[in-house]
C-alpha cells in the first residue's frame, strides 16, 4: 500500500497533532501548512499564516528577504 506523505500529514493534523514541515516545495507548504516561517542566510525573515500571504509574497521572502504585510518580521528581514 502506497501512502503519500501529504495524506499522512493531513490525517495527523485532523487528529490535532502539531507538525513541522521543512520543505522547499511552495505547493506543499500552501497545501499542508497553517503557518510559514522563512529563513534566509540563517535568520528568520518572517512568520505568518499561509492564508494571510500569497505564494509571490513567500517567494519574495525567500529570494529578497522582504517580509510582507501579512507576516511578522524577523531579524533577517530586509530593512524598509
C-alpha positions as CSV (number, residue, x, y, z in Angstrom):
1,X,0.0,0.0,0.0
2,X,1.4,3.4,-1.0
3,X,0.7,6.3,1.3
4,X,1.5,9.8,0.1
5,X,3.2,11.9,2.8
6,X,0.7,14.7,2.3
7,X,-2.1,12.4,3.2
8,X,-0.4,11.3,6.4
9,X,0.2,15.0,7.3
10,X,-3.4,15.8,6.7
11,X,-4.5,12.8,8.8
12,X,-2.2,13.7,11.7
13,X,-3.4,17.4,11.6
14,X,-7.0,16.2,11.8
15,X,-6.1,14.3,14.9
16,X,-4.8,17.6,16.5
17,X,-1.0,16.8,16.2
18,X,1.4,19.7,15.5
19,X,3.8,19.0,12.6
20,X,6.9,20.8,11.5
21,X,7.2,20.6,7.7
22,X,10.5,21.7,6.3
23,X,10.2,22.0,2.5
24,X,11.4,23.9,-0.5
25,X,8.2,23.0,-2.4
26,X,5.9,26.0,-2.1
27,X,2.9,24.0,-3.3
28,X,3.3,21.5,-0.4
29,X,3.6,24.4,2.0
30,X,0.4,26.1,0.8
31,X,-1.4,22.7,0.7
32,X,-0.4,21.4,4.0
33,X,0.8,24.2,6.4
34,X,-1.2,26.6,8.5
35,X,1.8,28.9,9.1
36,X,5.0,29.5,7.4
37,X,8.4,30.8,8.6
38,X,11.0,31.7,6.0
39,X,14.7,31.7,6.8
40,X,17.4,33.4,4.7
41,X,21.1,33.3,5.4
42,X,20.4,31.6,8.8
43,X,18.0,34.2,10.0
44,X,14.2,34.4,10.2
45,X,12.8,36.8,7.5
46,X,9.2,36.4,8.8
47,X,6.4,34.2,10.1
48,X,2.8,34.3,9.2
49,X,-0.4,32.4,8.5
50,X,-0.5,30.9,5.0
51,X,-4.0,32.3,4.4
52,X,-2.6,35.8,5.0
53,X,0.1,35.6,2.3
54,X,0.4,34.8,-1.3
55,X,2.8,32.5,-2.9
56,X,4.5,35.5,-4.5
57,X,4.9,37.1,-1.1
58,X,6.5,34.0,0.3
59,X,8.8,33.8,-2.7
60,X,9.8,37.5,-2.0
61,X,10.7,36.4,1.5
62,X,12.8,33.6,0.2
63,X,14.5,35.5,-2.6
64,X,14.7,39.1,-1.4
65,X,14.3,38.7,2.3
66,X,11.3,41.1,2.1
67,X,8.6,40.5,4.8
68,X,5.1,41.1,3.5
69,X,2.4,43.0,5.5
70,X,0.7,39.7,6.5
71,X,3.7,38.3,8.3
72,X,5.6,39.2,11.5
73,X,9.2,40.3,10.5
74,X,12.2,38.6,12.0
75,X,15.8,39.7,12.4
76,X,16.6,38.6,8.8
77,X,14.0,40.8,7.2
78,X,15.2,43.4,4.7
79,X,15.1,46.9,6.2
80,X,12.2,49.0,4.9
